[in-house]
């Protein structure tokens, strides 16, 4: 279980550096964390995040730009509200990735993601 724990920490570190007003997909987070093909693990890791960590989980979306939760569910409404507070436009439970996708620079990757 030690290996899974290390993977989850890498996911948390990656999500923590998504800037305000930007979003990333589960797959993108997995790739940046050095875990290609592990998008589902990203979802699992976010669900395990301790509340005191204050991780910006709501900035992680499906690859289509769709919110992670069923439309109009309490979780979807919370995610939508948090994103909108950062200036992210959410229409019909979806974010335009062309407008709000996080495209980290090489500097960001090298300086902020330390695994």
C-alpha positions in Angstrom: 0.0 0.0 0.0 3.0 2.3 0.4 3.3 2.6 -3.4 -0.4 3.6 -3.8 0.1 6.2 -1.0 3.0 7.7 -2.9 1.0 7.9 -6.1 -1.8 9.6 -4.3 0.5 12.2 -2.8 1.9 12.9 -6.3 -1.7 13.4 -7.6 -2.4 15.8 -4.7 0.8 17.8 -5.3 -0.2 18.1 -9.0 -3.7 19.3 -8.3 -2.4 21.8 -5.7 -0.6 23.7 -8.4 -3.5 24.2 -10.8 -3.8 28.0 -10.9 -7.0 29.8 -10.0 -9.3 30.3 -12.9 -7.8 27.2 -14.7 -9.0 23.6 -15.0 -7.4 20.3 -15.8 -8.7 16.9 -16.8 -8.3 13.8 -14.7 -6.0 12.3 -17.5 -3.9 15.5 -17.6 -3.3 15.3 -13.9 -2.4 11.6 -14.1 0.1 12.4 -16.9 1.7 15.3 -15.0 1.9 13.2 -11.9 3.9 10.6 -13.9 0.9 8.2 -13.9 -0.2 8.0 -17.5 -3.5 6.1 -18.0 -4.4 6.4 -14.4 -7.2 9.0 -14.6 -9.5 6.9 -12.4 -6.8 6.9 -9.7 -6.9 10.7 -9.8 -10.7 10.6 -9.0 -10.0 8.1 -6.2 -7.2 10.3 -4.8 -9.4 13.4 -4.8 -12.1 11.5 -2.9 -9.5 10.5 -0.3 -8.2 14.1 0.2 -8.3 15.2 3.8 -10.5 18.3 4.2 -7.8 20.2 6.1 -5.6 19.9 2.9 -7.9 22.5 1.1 -7.0 21.0 -2.3 -8.7 22.7 -5.3 -10.4 19.4 -6.3 -13.1 21.4 -8.2 -10.5 22.4 -10.8 -10.4 18.8 -12.1 -12.9 18.0 -14.8 -13.6 15.2 -17.4 -11.6 15.4 -20.6 -14.7 16.9 -22.4 -14.7 19.8 -20.0 -17.8 18.4 -18.2 -18.0 18.7 -14.5 -17.2 15.6 -12.5 -20.7 15.2 -11.1 -24.3 14.7 -12.3 -25.9 17.9 -13.4 -27.8 19.7 -10.6 -26.5 17.4 -7.9 -25.3 19.1 -4.7 -21.7 18.2 -5.6 -22.0 19.6 -9.2 -23.6 22.8 -7.8 -20.7 23.1 -5.3 -18.1 22.5 -8.0 -19.8 25.0 -10.3 -20.0 27.7 -7.6 -16.3 27.3 -6.7 -15.2 27.5 -10.3 -17.4 30.5 -11.0 -16.0 32.3 -8.0 -12.6 32.1 -9.8 -14.0 33.4 -13.0 -14.4 30.1 -14.8 -17.5 30.1 -17.0 -19.7 27.0 -16.5 -22.5 26.5 -19.0 -24.7 23.5 -19.1 -22.4 21.6 -16.6 -19.4 22.2 -18.9 -16.4 24.4 -19.1 -14.8 25.6 -22.4 -11.4 24.1 -22.3 -10.2 26.4 -25.0 -10.8 29.2 -22.6 -9.9 27.8 -19.2 -7.6 24.8 -19.7 -4.4 24.8 -17.7 -1.4 24.6 -20.0 1.5 24.5 -17.6 4.8 25.8 -18.8 8.0 23.8 -18.6 9.1 26.1 -15.7 5.9 25.3 -13.8 6.4 21.6 -14.3 10.0 21.7 -13.3 9.7 24.1 -10.3 6.3 23.2 -8.8 6.1 19.5 -9.4 8.8 17.9 -7.3 8.5 14.1 -7.1 
